[in-house]
Amino acid sequence: MDKKKLQKQADEILKLAEENGVSNNYLFVTTFERYQVQLNILEELEQTIKEQGVLTSKEYVRGSKNLYTHPAVSDYNRTTDSANKTVSTLMRIIKSFGVEDNSEEQDPLLEIINGDSE
């Protein structure tokens, strides 16, 4: 995926987070940072696959070669699955943040997590 498109999507997630008041939430911030790292890993793995190909061979002591899938392909697939789960978590955090709590007293732990404490 184009780096500009990825940055645009990241900006849209941040905008949505700001609109929902979750941009300072500890869980959101750390999860979003993790998502960005995963996207960078995916970009590097994709580049490796483009440069080295999907298949690679391994030569054994006796000189015979075996053809197998490049390890970057399985790493790419695992990281993609993980990134998809991370973005789902981000969306859950954003959507659930706006849900009002009917209790009048704010939980101190929630205040810290949401970045509301001083």
C-alpha positions in Angstrom: 0.0 0.0 0.0 1.2 3.5 -0.8 2.8 5.3 2.1 0.7 8.4 1.5 -2.5 6.3 1.7 -1.3 4.7 5.0 -0.6 8.2 6.4 -4.0 9.4 5.3 -5.7 6.5 7.0 -3.6 7.1 10.2 -4.7 10.7 10.1 -8.3 9.7 9.7 -8.1 7.4 12.7 -6.5 10.2 14.8 -9.3 12.6 13.6 -11.9 10.2 14.6 -10.2 9.7 18.0 -10.1 13.5 18.6 -13.8 13.8 17.6 -14.7 11.2 20.2 -12.4 12.6 22.9 -10.2 9.5 23.0 -6.9 10.9 21.6 -5.4 11.2 25.1 -6.6 7.9 26.3 -3.6 5.7 27.3 -5.0 2.5 25.8 -5.8 4.3 22.5 -2.4 6.0 22.3 -0.4 2.9 23.0 -2.5 0.8 20.7 -2.2 3.3 17.9 1.6 3.5 18.3 1.6 -0.3 18.1 -0.5 -0.2 14.9 2.0 2.3 13.3 4.9 0.0 14.1 3.0 -2.9 12.6 2.4 -0.9 9.4 6.2 -0.1 9.2 7.0 -3.8 9.7 4.6 -4.7 6.9 6.1 -2.1 4.6 9.6 -3.6 5.2 8.4 -7.2 4.7 6.6 -6.2 1.5 9.8 -4.6 0.2 11.8 -7.8 1.1 9.3 -10.0 -0.7 9.4 -7.7 -3.8 13.2 -7.7 -3.9 13.8 -11.4 -3.0 10.7 -13.0 -4.3 8.1 -15.3 -2.8 10.1 -18.5 -3.1 13.6 -19.2 -1.9 15.8 -22.3 -1.9 17.8 -23.9 0.7 20.9 -25.9 -0.1 21.7 -28.9 1.9 25.1 -30.4 2.7 25.0 -32.9 -0.1 24.3 -30.1 -2.6 20.6 -30.8 -3.1 18.3 -27.8 -3.1 14.8 -27.5 -1.7 12.4 -24.8 -2.8 10.1 -23.2 -0.2 8.2 -20.1 0.6 10.3 -17.2 1.7 10.0 -16.7 5.6 9.0 -13.1 5.0 5.7 -14.3 3.5 4.6 -16.0 6.7 5.8 -13.1 8.8 3.9 -10.7 6.5 0.7 -12.8 6.9 1.1 -12.9 10.7 1.8 -9.2 11.0 -1.2 -8.4 8.7 -3.5 -10.5 11.0 -2.1 -8.8 14.0 -2.5 -5.3 12.5 -6.1 -6.1 11.6 -6.8 -7.1 15.2 -5.0 -4.0 16.4 -7.1 -1.7 14.2 -10.3 -3.5 15.5 -9.2 -2.8 19.0 -8.6 0.9 18.1 -12.1 1.1 16.7 -13.6 -0.6 19.8 -11.7 1.9 22.1 -13.0 4.9 20.0 -16.6 3.6 19.9 -16.8 2.6 23.6 -15.2 5.8 24.8 -18.2 7.9 24.2 -20.5 5.6 26.1 -21.7 7.6 29.2 -21.4 6.2 32.7 -24.4 7.0 34.8 -22.5 7.2 38.0 -21.7 10.6 39.2 -18.3 9.8 40.7 -15.5 9.1 38.1 -13.3 6.1 38.7 -9.7 7.4 39.4 -8.2 4.6 37.3 -10.4 5.5 34.3 -9.4 9.2 34.8 -5.7 8.2 34.5 -6.3 5.9 31.5 -8.4 8.6 29.7 -5.7 11.2 30.4 -8.1 13.3 32.5 -6.0 13.4 35.7 -3.5 16.1 36.4 
